[in-house]
Amino acid sequence: MRELIIADKQDITRLGVQHLAKDLSSIRFIAFAKSKSNLKSLLLKYPHGVIILDYSNFDFTNFDELILYTQDFPLTNWILFSDTWSDDFLKQVFQDVAFFSVVLKSSTLFEIKKTLEMSLNGKVHLCKEIATKKRGVSSMKTKADSLLTQSEKEVLKEIASGKTTKAIAFERNLSIHTIMTHRKNIFKKLEINNVHDAIRYAIRAGIITRDEYSI
């Protein structure tokens, strides 16, 4: 049997998860965390626990800080539980999918309960909507990797950083015509019509991060 730690600042969520989990025989008891310090104290006390966390309303500074928690407490299982996530956040989660189950608050009760049960058994589960997004990101990245040359990816990153065609050409010691050709090839290969569409595609495919996008 394992402990369930609900790390969520919304009363309705805590009560709802508690009600849903009360019939699961593999739960020893349920604890609540309302801050990082509170959560860490509970993890030190119950290092084999299952944590259901709404990252969006908790006081983590960034995703890297959350990763440190998973490294400090490797025997825990984590469920990320929220209304929605940004594409950037999900890309980070997908890179570390071995650590996190993911379920939406809008998911069915059956799917939320299934995620709880699998996590209590030490397994990872993505709800249907998130699993579909993961497949989409993987498909887009595979397509971009297979279509764009390394030079085109590098030019795309530089465009995303806000550099002009002239500046990119100067820094790469290439002609403006060559950079324009790269741009045209990127548009054609990704089947898009302008720089903004190319950048949005690259962000979703994981070629660039939103931090690199400044246009």
Number of C-alpha atoms within 10 A of each C-alpha: 13 18 21 26 23 24 26 22 18 13 8 10 17 19 12 11 18 18 10 15 19 13 9 13 11 15 18 12 15 16 16 18 21 15 16 15 11 12 20 16 13 18 21 12 10 18 18 19 27 25 27 28 21 22 19 15 14 16 13 13 9 10 12 11 11 14 15 11 15 16 12 14 17 12 15 22 26 24 25 20 25 20 11 14 15 7 17 16 11 19 21 14 19 20 9 11 16 13 19 22 23 27 28 20 15 12 16 12 12 10 17 23 17 15 22 29 19 14 23 24 14 15 16 20 23 20 17 14 12 19 15 12 16 18 12 14 21 17 13 19 19 12 14 20 14 10 16 17 14 10 11 18 19 16 22 21 20 18 23 25 17 14 15 14 18 14 15 19 18 13 8 10 9 12 14 16 12 12 22 15 13 20 20 16 16 24 16 12 14 17 11 15 12 12 17 14 14 19 25 16 19 23 23 21 22 19 17 22 19 16 10 15 18 11 11
